[in-house]
Amino acid sequence: MPKWSARPRVRYCSLCVRSGCQTNICDSSDAVRPLHVAVGVYNDVVDFEHILACLVDGGCELDARALGCETALYRSLDLGKADLATLLLQYGADVDVECPHGVTILNKVSLTPFQSNKRSRDRDHASVWVLCHA
């Protein structure tokens, strides 16, 4: 259980967006965007949905790339966060966006072999869910 509460972070995000902060800004290496950070940080789907709604209301591009070529949907699958992938799809994330190597989300999840360790199994379950519901 984290020592900090996510609720103040939701309020800060909302305040920043209302104050005009850019929701698509990334660092100088083009590796980190607010939505990608949120996917990596949040495990609670309710808190993530509040942050996602706030970012989308502020003009966040759901299919923007960061971390090399990953969209937030790619990132959620890599981390085994099927609930977050579900929300991203509900908010309009595109399963047909290709990374620079021409791989779409559907390609990625259909080619991912099942693994034996827990993190890989979580990722596989998220991938299968997206494949079945896209």
Secondary structure in CASP SS format (residue, H / E / C, confidence):
PFRMAT SS
TARGET T0000
AUTHOR 0000-0000-0000
METHOD secondary structure of the structure
MODEL  1
M C 1.00
P C 1.00
K C 1.00
W C 1.00
S C 1.00
A H 1.00
R H 1.00
P H 1.00
R H 1.00
V H 1.00
R H 1.00
Y H 1.00
C H 1.00
S H 1.00
L H 1.00
C H 1.00
V H 1.00
R H 1.00
S C 1.00
G C 1.00
C C 1.00
Q C 1.00
T C 1.00
N C 1.00
I C 1.00
C C 1.00
D C 1.00
S C 1.00
S C 1.00
D C 1.00
A C 1.00
V C 1.00
R C 1.00
P H 1.00
L H 1.00
H H 1.00
V H 1.00
A H 1.00
V H 1.00
G H 1.00
V H 1.00
Y C 1.00
N C 1.00
D C 1.00
V H 1.00
V H 1.00
D H 1.00
F H 1.00
E H 1.00
H H 1.00
I H 1.00
L H 1.00
A H 1.00
C H 1.00
L H 1.00
V H 1.00
D H 1.00
G C 1.00
G C 1.00
C C 1.00
E C 1.00
L C 1.00
D C 1.00
A C 1.00
R C 1.00
A E 1.00
L C 1.00
G C 1.00
C C 1.00
E E 1.00
T C 1.00
A H 1.00
L H 1.00
Y H 1.00
R H 1.00
S H 1.00
L H 1.00
D H 1.00
L C 1.00
G C 1.00
K C 1.00
A H 1.00
D H 1.00
L H 1.00
A H 1.00
T H 1.00
L H 1.00
L H 1.00
L H 1.00
Q H 1.00
Y C 1.00
G C 1.00
A C 1.00
D C 1.00
V C 1.00
D C 1.00
V C 1.00
E C 1.00
C C 1.00
P C 1.00
H C 1.00
G C 1.00
V C 1.00
T C 1.00
I H 1.00
L H 1.00
N H 1.00
K H 1.00
V H 1.00
S H 1.00
L H 1.00
T C 1.00
P C 1.00
F C 1.00
Q C 1.00
S C 1.00
N C 1.00
K H 1.00
R H 1.00
S H 1.00
R H 1.00
D H 1.00
R H 1.00
D H 1.00
H H 1.00
A H 1.00
S H 1.00
V H 1.00
W H 1.00
V H 1.00
L H 1.00
C H 1.00
H H 1.00
A C 1.00
END
